[in-house]
Amino acid sequence: MEDTYALLEQLGITKDNIDELERIPPEDLIKAMRAVNAGRENGNYLNFPVVLDGEVIKYNPFDGAEGSEYCKDIPIIICYTKHDMALLALFNPEIFELTDETLPLKLMEAGYTAEQTDRIIKTYTKMLDNPSAADIFIALMNDYHQLKFVDEVSKTKEGRGGANFYNCVFAFESPDPIQKAIHGIDVPFFFVNAYLAPCLYTAANKSEAFSVSDTCGSSWAAFARTGDPTGRNMPQWKPYDQKNRYTMLFKAESELVSDYHKEGRELVSALKGNLPGFGRREKE
């Protein structure tokens, strides 16, 4: 309700003239949303998510009940990028300033105990390649918001039969040392127009970038045609389930792995925090 009241206040609408909301132009709604978010921080932002209205959108396809049964014959891919939540960090730049000394404090601010904080840092230090404090925090956010969601969706499809569920991580990194494989970097690759985004590769790996784009584009086309996303120059893409948790990593040499970030998945499933996220923070 906090979001609702904040938005209505920006629009000058009260419960006495609530019908005026239907006459607000979309651009004014966006302006009001931005005005609300200007006074917020740490990812606790107002957004406009999909709403189950009972008419146009009748079901949540991942509810593990009626919605999952209704949608079980529709094949699904969930894709995110290796450093997806670096975009969230751009809205919270103090994340990039974290050090080995301040990272534990940041994690405890997010609701983790000292013991849990130590476990998190040890887990990601071992799992990642020579990570900085910011790398650890971003990887934790990625697993907390993305990988955890993928696994929860998989659980809603278990035992129902129907179409396959696939997961992939876009892992080709840009030369930018902060953004790396940030949220959205995958879009020009899947639409096979990476040549229009030269900032995402260098002269040295240009041919690799175009090869990744060809693989991504052919995969999406195959999925649209047949429901099987196996494309060119990649291994056979096996579906994600609770037994194997297969994930396709799109990179210079695409790779199918079982239980990607296993230690991170187990950690975020066991520990409850309140990490930054675009409207997806857990409430106490």
C-alpha positions as CSV (number, residue, x, y, z in Angstrom):
1,M,0.0,0.0,0.0
2,E,3.0,2.3,0.6
3,D,3.7,2.4,-3.2
4,T,0.0,3.0,-4.0
5,Y,-0.3,6.0,-1.6
6,A,3.1,7.5,-2.8
7,L,2.0,7.3,-6.5
8,L,-1.5,8.7,-5.8
9,E,0.1,11.6,-3.9
10,Q,2.3,12.4,-6.9
11,L,-0.7,12.4,-9.2
12,G,-2.9,14.5,-6.8
13,I,-5.5,11.8,-6.5
14,T,-7.3,10.8,-3.3
15,K,-9.9,8.1,-2.5
16,D,-12.5,10.7,-3.2
17,N,-11.6,11.0,-6.9
18,I,-9.9,7.6,-7.5
19,D,-11.7,7.3,-10.9
20,E,-9.4,10.0,-12.2
21,L,-6.6,7.4,-12.3
22,E,-8.1,5.9,-15.4
23,R,-7.7,9.2,-17.3
24,I,-4.1,9.7,-16.5
25,P,-1.9,9.5,-19.7
26,P,0.8,6.8,-19.6
27,E,3.6,9.4,-19.8
28,D,2.3,11.1,-16.6
29,L,2.2,7.8,-14.8
30,I,5.8,7.2,-15.7
31,K,6.8,10.7,-14.6
32,A,5.0,10.1,-11.2
33,M,6.8,6.8,-10.8
34,R,10.2,8.5,-11.4
35,A,9.3,11.2,-9.0
36,V,8.5,8.6,-6.3
37,N,11.7,6.7,-7.0
38,A,13.9,9.9,-6.9
39,G,13.4,9.8,-3.1
40,R,14.2,6.1,-2.7
41,E,17.4,4.1,-2.5
42,N,18.8,0.6,-2.1
43,G,16.6,-0.9,-4.8
44,N,13.3,-0.3,-3.0
45,Y,11.8,1.2,-6.1
46,L,8.2,1.5,-7.3
47,N,7.5,-0.3,-10.5
48,F,4.5,-1.4,-12.5
49,P,4.4,-5.2,-12.5
50,V,2.0,-7.5,-14.2
51,V,-1.3,-7.6,-12.4
52,L,-3.6,-10.6,-12.2
53,D,-6.9,-8.9,-13.2
54,G,-9.0,-12.1,-13.6
55,E,-9.8,-11.1,-17.2
56,V,-6.8,-10.4,-19.5
57,I,-4.4,-12.2,-17.1
58,K,-6.2,-14.9,-15.2
59,Y,-3.4,-17.1,-13.9
60,N,0.1,-16.9,-12.4
61,P,1.8,-19.6,-14.5
62,F,4.3,-20.3,-11.7
63,D,1.8,-20.7,-8.8
64,G,2.3,-24.4,-8.5
65,A,-1.4,-24.9,-8.7
66,E,-4.1,-23.9,-11.2
67,G,-1.9,-21.5,-13.1
68,S,0.9,-24.0,-13.5
69,E,-1.5,-26.7,-14.7
70,Y,-3.2,-24.3,-17.2
71,C,0.2,-23.3,-18.7
72,K,2.0,-26.6,-18.5
73,D,2.1,-27.3,-22.2
74,I,3.8,-24.0,-23.0
75,P,7.6,-24.3,-23.3
76,I,9.5,-21.7,-21.3
77,I,13.0,-20.3,-21.2
78,I,14.3,-18.0,-18.4
79,C,17.5,-16.2,-19.2
80,Y,19.5,-13.8,-17.2
81,T,23.1,-12.5,-17.5
82,K,26.2,-13.5,-15.6
83,H,26.3,-10.1,-13.9
84,D,22.7,-9.2,-14.3
85,M,22.4,-7.3,-11.0
86,A,25.3,-5.0,-11.8
87,L,22.5,-2.8,-13.3
88,L,21.0,-2.6,-9.8
89,A,24.4,-1.6,-8.5
90,L,24.5,1.3,-10.9
91,F,21.5,2.7,-9.0
92,N,23.4,2.0,-5.7
93,P,26.9,3.0,-6.6
94,E,28.2,2.5,-3.1
95,I,28.2,-1.2,-4.0
96,F,31.1,-0.6,-6.3
97,E,33.0,1.0,-3.5
98,L,32.8,-2.0,-1.2
99,T,36.0,-3.3,0.3
100,D,36.9,-6.4,2.2
101,E,36.3,-4.4,5.4
102,T,33.0,-2.9,4.4
103,L,31.4,-5.9,2.7
104,P,30.6,-7.7,6.0
105,L,28.8,-4.5,7.2
106,K,26.8,-4.3,4.0
107,L,25.7,-7.9,4.3
108,M,24.7,-7.5,7.9
109,E,22.7,-4.4,6.9
110,A,20.8,-6.7,4.5
111,G,19.8,-8.8,7.5
112,Y,22.4,-11.6,7.6
113,T,24.0,-12.5,10.9
114,A,27.8,-12.4,11.4
115,E,28.0,-16.1,11.0
116,Q,25.9,-16.1,7.8
117,T,28.0,-13.2,6.4
118,D,31.2,-15.2,6.9
119,R,29.6,-18.1,5.1
120,I,28.5,-16.0,2.2
121,I,31.9,-14.4,1.7
122,K,33.7,-17.8,2.0
123,T,31.3,-19.4,-0.5
124,Y,31.6,-16.7,-3.2
125,T,35.4,-16.3,-2.7
126,K,35.8,-20.0,-3.5
127,M,33.2,-20.1,-6.3
128,L,34.3,-16.9,-8.2
129,D,37.6,-16.2,-9.9
130,N,39.6,-13.8,-7.6
131,P,36.5,-11.7,-6.8
132,S,36.4,-8.2,-5.5
133,A,34.0,-7.2,-2.6
134,A,31.6,-5.8,-5.2
135,D,31.8,-9.0,-7.3
136,I,30.8,-11.0,-4.3
137,F,27.8,-8.7,-3.5
138,I,26.6,-8.7,-7.1
139,A,27.0,-12.4,-7.5
140,L,24.9,-12.9,-4.3
141,M,22.2,-10.6,-5.6
142,N,22.2,-12.5,-8.9
143,D,21.7,-15.9,-7.2
144,Y,19.2,-14.4,-4.7
145,H,17.0,-12.8,-7.3
146,Q,17.6,-14.8,-10.5
147,L,18.8,-18.3,-9.8
148,K,16.5,-18.7,-6.8
149,F,13.6,-17.7,-9.0
150,V,14.5,-20.1,-11.7
151,D,14.7,-23.0,-9.2
152,E,11.3,-22.0,-7.7
153,V,9.7,-22.0,-11.2
154,S,11.2,-25.4,-11.8
155,K,9.6,-26.7,-8.6
156,T,6.1,-25.6,-9.8
157,K,6.5,-27.7,-13.0
158,E,7.7,-30.9,-11.3
159,G,5.5,-33.9,-12.0
160,R,3.1,-32.1,-14.3
161,G,4.5,-33.4,-17.6
162,G,3.8,-31.0,-20.5
163,A,6.4,-28.8,-22.2
164,N,10.0,-28.4,-21.2
165,F,11.5,-25.6,-19.1
166,Y,14.9,-24.2,-20.0
167,N,17.4,-21.9,-18.3
168,C,20.3,-20.0,-19.6
169,V,22.9,-17.5,-18.5
170,F,24.5,-15.1,-21.0
171,A,28.1,-15.1,-20.0
172,F,29.9,-13.2,-22.8
173,E,31.4,-10.2,-21.1
174,S,31.8,-6.6,-22.4
175,P,35.2,-5.0,-22.0
176,D,33.8,-2.6,-19.4
177,P,35.3,-3.7,-16.0
178,I,32.2,-2.6,-14.1
179,Q,29.4,-3.7,-16.3
180,K,30.9,-7.0,-17.6
181,A,27.8,-9.1,-18.6
182,I,25.3,-6.7,-17.2
183,H,21.5,-6.8,-17.5
184,G,20.4,-6.2,-21.1
185,I,23.8,-6.9,-22.7
186,D,22.3,-10.0,-24.3
187,V,19.6,-8.3,-26.3
188,P,21.7,-7.4,-29.4
189,F,23.2,-10.9,-29.4
190,F,19.9,-12.7,-29.4
191,F,18.5,-10.4,-32.1
192,V,21.7,-11.0,-34.2
193,N,22.7,-7.3,-34.4
194,A,25.7,-7.2,-32.1
195,Y,27.5,-5.4,-34.9
196,L,25.4,-2.4,-33.9
197,A,26.8,-2.5,-30.4
198,P,30.6,-2.2,-30.8
199,C,31.0,-1.1,-27.2
200,L,30.3,-4.7,-26.1
201,Y,33.4,-6.2,-27.6
202,T,36.9,-5.3,-28.7
203,A,38.9,-5.7,-31.9
204,A,40.5,-8.7,-30.4
205,N,37.3,-10.6,-29.7
206,K,35.0,-9.2,-32.4
207,S,34.8,-12.5,-34.2
208,E,33.9,-14.3,-31.0
209,A,31.2,-11.8,-30.3
210,F,29.7,-12.3,-33.7
211,S,29.9,-16.1,-33.3
212,V,28.1,-15.8,-29.9
213,S,25.4,-13.7,-31.6
214,D,24.9,-16.3,-34.3
215,T,24.5,-19.0,-31.7
216,C,22.1,-17.0,-29.6
217,G,20.0,-15.9,-32.6
218,S,19.8,-19.4,-34.0
219,S,18.8,-20.7,-30.6
220,W,15.9,-18.3,-30.2
221,A,14.7,-19.0,-33.8
222,A,14.8,-22.8,-33.1
223,F,12.9,-22.3,-29.9
224,A,10.2,-20.2,-31.6
225,R,9.8,-22.8,-34.4
226,T,10.0,-26.1,-32.5
227,G,10.1,-25.5,-28.7
228,D,13.7,-26.9,-28.6
229,P,16.2,-24.0,-28.2
230,T,19.3,-25.9,-29.5
231,G,21.0,-23.7,-32.1
232,R,24.2,-23.6,-34.1
233,N,27.6,-24.2,-32.5
234,M,26.3,-25.2,-29.1
235,P,25.6,-28.5,-27.3
236,Q,22.2,-30.1,-27.2
237,W,20.2,-28.0,-24.7
238,K,18.6,-30.2,-22.0
239,P,15.7,-28.9,-19.9
240,Y,16.1,-27.6,-16.3
241,D,14.5,-29.8,-13.7
242,Q,15.1,-30.5,-10.0
243,K,17.3,-33.6,-10.8
244,N,19.9,-32.0,-13.1
245,R,19.3,-28.3,-13.2
246,Y,20.8,-27.9,-16.7
247,T,21.8,-24.4,-17.6
248,M,23.2,-23.2,-21.0
249,L,26.0,-20.7,-20.7
250,F,26.2,-18.5,-23.8
251,K,29.8,-17.5,-24.3
252,A,32.7,-17.8,-26.8
253,E,32.3,-21.6,-26.5
254,S,28.7,-22.2,-25.2
255,E,28.5,-24.8,-22.5
256,L,25.7,-26.9,-20.9
257,V,26.4,-27.2,-17.2
258,S,24.5,-29.1,-14.4
259,D,23.5,-27.1,-11.3
260,Y,25.1,-23.8,-12.2
261,H,26.3,-21.9,-9.1
262,K,25.2,-24.9,-6.9
263,E,26.8,-23.5,-3.8
264,G,25.2,-20.1,-4.3
265,R,21.8,-21.7,-5.0
266,E,22.0,-23.7,-1.8
267,L,23.1,-20.6,0.2
268,V,20.3,-18.3,-1.0
269,S,17.7,-21.0,-0.5
270,A,18.8,-21.5,3.1
271,L,19.5,-17.9,4.2
272,K,16.9,-15.1,4.1
273,G,18.2,-11.6,3.5
274,N,16.7,-8.3,2.2
275,L,19.0,-7.5,-0.7
276,P,18.4,-4.7,-3.2
277,G,16.2,-5.6,-6.1
278,F,13.9,-3.9,-8.6
279,G,10.6,-4.2,-6.6
280,R,11.5,-7.8,-5.5
281,R,12.7,-7.2,-2.0
282,E,11.5,-9.6,0.7
283,K,9.3,-7.9,3.3
284,E,9.6,-8.7,7.0
